[in-house]
Amino acid sequence: MEPGERIICAIDVNTAERAIHLVERLRGHVGVFKIGLELIMAEGIGVVERLRDAGADKIFFDAKLHDIPNTVAGAMRGIVHLGAWCVTVHTTGGSQMMQTATQTARCEANKLNLPCPKILGVTVLTSISEEILCSELSVGKSLPNFVMQLAQSAQTSGCDGVIASPQEISLIRAAISDPNFFIITPGVRPAGSERGDQARTMTPAEAIQCGANYLVIGRPIVAAPSPVDAAKRIADEIADAL
């Protein structure tokens, strides 16, 4: 892949017009466009087709499905029709839920003769610190070991990869030898930028060097005076790391 293709731009905006404008400007400069709750709740699921028409060839649907297996299966059947490149589920939903999600997606895609979206397991949100994991969520494991356990569960459940913070990439790579297992990394902040609400971050170069396949980057691109220039600078950082 070219360096820019490793950038997943998070289109976390609340109007279709703003999202379409960003896609039209950034297509060719980033590899994937991520949409999530903010845009879907504001504009409805039909915005996916509008973004595709604007040039979003690869769409990352950050659904973060987390429910009983039967409900997740129903949602996944609908998501396959969207033609998304990938979709997320929460690993903390358990192995049965993840297995149901992956099996349903593949079965529905085969039935409809459509590409199957990659199923990616969200491990621990990058806004969660070790202190929060212990004191609020009552998880007895260290944060890195908990993430590793969730990643292993995602793999054995049939997921194509995981979403994990940059700080757990190396640990996951050591625990999962499959080179085709994706690690997609949010919490990436270009050198000199603000961390915002992200607790566990790295620069693009550091994350790539640790073994991330793709980097999810939102505000440093979409809130920049020139999103295209911001994307180009991040691609340069990735190129240096490669």
MOVEN-V189723 format. One record per run of one state. SS is the DSSP state (helix for helix, strand for strand, loop for the rest). FROM is the first residue (numbers start at 1). TO is the last residue. If there is no record, write none. Layout:
# MOVEN-V189723
{{SS,FROM,TO} {SS,FROM,TO}}
This chain:
# MOVEN-V189723
{{loop,1,2} {helix,3,6} {strand,7,10} {loop,11,15} {helix,16,26} {strand,27,27} {loop,28,29} {strand,30,30} {loop,31,31} {strand,32,35} {loop,36,36} {helix,37,43} {loop,44,46} {helix,47,54} {loop,55,58} {strand,59,65} {loop,66,68} {helix,69,82} {loop,83,85} {strand,86,90} {helix,91,93} {loop,94,94} {helix,95,112} {loop,113,117} {strand,118,122} {loop,123,129} {helix,130,135} {loop,136,142} {helix,143,156} {loop,157,160} {strand,161,163} {loop,164,165} {helix,166,175} {loop,176,181} {strand,182,185} {loop,186,187} {strand,188,188} {loop,189,201} {strand,202,202} {loop,203,203} {helix,204,210} {loop,211,213} {strand,214,217} {loop,218,218} {helix,219,222} {loop,223,226} {helix,227,241} {loop,242,242}}
